[in-house]
Amino acid sequence: QEKFSPVKYFSIDRVFRNESLDATHLAEFHQVEGVVADRGLTLGHLMGILRQFFTKLGITQLRFKPAYNPYTEPSMEVFSYHEGLKKWVEVGNSGVFHP
């Protein structure tokens, strides 16, 4: 019989990317990753977890936009309204893994 326990794993670390630098993209940044595994989770659960996470950071104005990620389906980009820039900026990306 299959044994399964719900789990939550999170990582925060400095990462690097090999891309051209510009005003909005640096070669080095900090990235937060998380995996929540359980049975019966939906896209609504993912959106709730993201809202809770960003609210704890003081980011409350969020929008979710469908996106393509080759490793998750469905996938979403997360945007927040930036008062200083007076526009919506991407603050995250997310998606649902399947067995």
C-alpha positions as CSV (number, residue, x, y, z in Angstrom):
1,Q,0.0,0.0,0.0
2,E,1.2,3.5,-0.9
3,K,2.3,5.7,2.1
4,F,1.9,9.4,1.6
5,S,2.2,12.4,4.0
6,P,1.4,16.0,3.1
7,V,4.6,18.1,3.1
8,K,5.7,21.7,2.6
9,Y,9.2,22.6,1.5
10,F,10.6,26.1,1.1
11,S,14.0,27.5,0.0
12,I,15.4,31.0,0.0
13,D,18.7,31.6,-1.7
14,R,20.8,33.8,-3.9
15,V,20.8,32.7,-7.5
16,F,22.5,33.8,-10.7
17,R,21.4,33.9,-14.3
18,N,23.5,34.2,-17.5
19,E,21.5,37.0,-19.2
20,S,22.2,40.5,-20.4
21,L,21.9,43.1,-17.7
22,D,19.4,45.9,-18.0
23,A,17.4,48.3,-15.8
24,T,15.0,45.5,-14.7
25,H,17.2,42.3,-14.8
26,L,20.4,41.8,-12.8
27,A,22.7,38.7,-12.9
28,E,22.2,38.1,-9.2
29,F,19.0,38.0,-7.2
30,H,17.3,36.2,-4.3
31,Q,14.7,33.6,-5.1
32,V,12.0,31.9,-2.9
33,E,10.8,28.5,-4.0
34,G,8.2,26.3,-2.4
35,V,6.6,23.0,-2.9
36,V,3.4,22.0,-1.2
37,A,2.4,18.3,-1.7
38,D,-1.0,16.9,-0.8
39,R,-4.0,15.2,-2.3
40,G,-6.9,17.2,-3.6
41,L,-5.2,20.5,-3.9
42,T,-6.5,22.9,-6.5
43,L,-5.4,26.1,-8.3
44,G,-7.5,28.0,-5.7
45,H,-5.4,26.5,-2.9
46,L,-2.2,27.7,-4.7
47,M,-3.7,31.2,-5.1
48,G,-4.6,31.3,-1.4
49,I,-1.1,30.2,-0.4
50,L,0.5,32.9,-2.6
51,R,-1.9,35.6,-1.3
52,Q,-1.0,34.6,2.3
53,F,2.7,34.6,1.5
54,F,2.7,38.0,-0.2
55,T,0.4,39.6,2.4
56,K,3.0,38.6,5.1
57,L,5.5,40.6,3.0
58,G,3.1,43.6,3.0
59,I,2.2,43.1,-0.7
60,T,-1.6,43.0,-0.8
61,Q,-2.6,44.1,-4.4
62,L,-2.2,41.0,-6.4
63,R,-3.2,39.8,-9.9
64,F,-2.8,36.4,-11.3
65,K,-2.2,35.8,-15.1
66,P,-2.2,32.5,-16.9
67,A,1.3,31.6,-18.1
68,Y,3.1,28.8,-19.8
69,N,5.7,26.8,-17.8
70,P,7.0,23.6,-19.3
71,Y,7.0,21.8,-15.9
72,T,3.6,22.8,-14.4
73,E,0.0,23.0,-15.6
74,P,-1.9,25.2,-14.9
75,S,0.7,27.9,-14.5
76,M,0.4,31.5,-13.4
77,E,2.5,34.7,-13.2
78,V,1.9,36.8,-10.1
79,F,1.8,40.6,-10.4
80,S,1.6,43.4,-7.7
81,Y,0.8,47.1,-8.2
82,H,3.9,49.1,-7.5
83,E,3.0,52.5,-6.1
84,G,6.3,54.1,-6.9
85,L,6.3,53.0,-10.5
86,K,2.5,53.4,-10.9
87,K,2.3,50.1,-12.7
88,W,1.8,46.3,-12.2
89,V,5.1,44.4,-11.9
90,E,5.7,40.7,-11.9
91,V,6.6,39.4,-8.4
92,G,6.3,35.7,-8.9
93,N,5.6,32.6,-11.0
94,S,3.8,29.5,-10.0
95,G,2.1,26.3,-11.1
96,V,0.7,22.9,-10.2
97,F,2.8,19.7,-10.5
98,H,1.1,16.5,-11.3
99,P,2.3,13.0,-10.5
